[in-house]
């Protein structure tokens, strides 16, 4: 099933309904306001994840998670939101740039090691010449 973008409120509603019965209590959803419940449940209803009934004025009366919502939860346990194509390309580009910088730094380190070995060898040869030419 294709991932959909869910707000934090929608995630709370979906997770809560996956473990509850059909009726809704005021404290069932924690600190969510009535407006947040209304907007979040309407969006989940549009996705086909829940069925919801409202009092006049948009107050959530009852809601139940549907099979589509349960399947979505099982396939996406952490309810991660999908990454847009532009974001994915940007992340891939940043990863390539990061790897390029690492390679450049490794080259610098390798050159410094070679220079250090060269200086050590020249110093050792100089020391040998100094000791044996006395």
N, C-alpha and C positions, 0 to 999 in steps of 0.2 A: 504494500500500500504506500502511496506517495505521501511524504511528510508534508504537513501544513504548518504555517506559522501560528503558534498559540501564545497569547499573552500570559503573564504570570497568573492573572485572575482566572483565565480559561483553564490553565493547568490545574489550579486548586479545585475548581468546580468539577472537572473531569475526574480527578483522583478521588475526590470526596464521593461523587456519585457512583464510582466503581465499587465502593465498599458500603453503600447504604441502600435503603429501600426507596420507594417511590415518593414519599412525602418529604417536604423540606421544613426544617426547623430554622428559627432565626439564628441560633448559635451553631448550626450545623457547619457553616462555612467560615467560622472564626470571625475575623474582624472585617470581612468584606461588607461594603455598604450595599444598600438595595440597588443603587444605580449600577455599581460594578457587577452585581449578580445579574441584573437585567441585561446589560450589554454583553457580558461574557456568555451567558446562557443563550442569548439570541444568536451569537456567532457560532457556538457549538451546535445549535439547532440547524443553522445554515449548512454546516459541514455534514450533518446527518449523524452526529455522534450521540446526541441526546434527544429526548422528547421532553418538552417543557410546557407547563400551563401557568398562566399568570392571572392574578386578580386585576381588576380594573385599576389603572394607574401604573401598571408595569411591575407590580410586586410578584415575585416568584412564588407560586403556590405549590407546585409539585413538579418534580423532574425525575427522569430515569435515564440511565445510560443505555444506549442501544448496542446491538451486536457489533456494529461498525466501530463504535467508540471503544468497546472492549478489545476488538482486534487491533485497533490502533495503539491502545495501551500495551498490549502484549508484544507488538512488533517494535514499539518505541518506549521501552520502560522508563527512561529518564525524561521523556517528552522533549528531546532536543529539537530545536527549530532547524529547518533546512537552511543551507547556505546558498545565497544567491550566486548566480554565475559570475557576476562582476567581483563579488567578494572572494570567490574561489580562485579566480584568475589573479587577483591582487595577492592573495595568500601564497599562491604558487610562485609568483614573481618575487615576493619577499623571501621565500625559502631559497630560491635560486641565488638571489643576491647574498643572502646569509652564507650559503655554501661557498660562493665565490670568495667572499671575504675571509672565510676560514682557510681556504686553500692558499690565498695570498699570504696570510699570517704564517701558515705552515712553511711556505717558501722562504719567508723572511727568517724564521727560526732555523731552518735548514742551512741557510747561508751564514748566519751567525755561528752556528756550530762548526761549519767548515772553516770559517775564518779563525775561530778559536783553536781548532786543531792545527791549522797552519801556523799560527803564532806560537803555539806550544811546541811544535816540531822545530821551528826556527830558533826558539829560545833554548831548547834542549841541545841543538847542534852548536849554538853559540856557547853554551855552558861547556860542552865537550871540548870545543876548540880552546876555550879559555883554560880549562883544567890541564889539557895535554900539551899546551904550548908554554907552560911555565918553565 
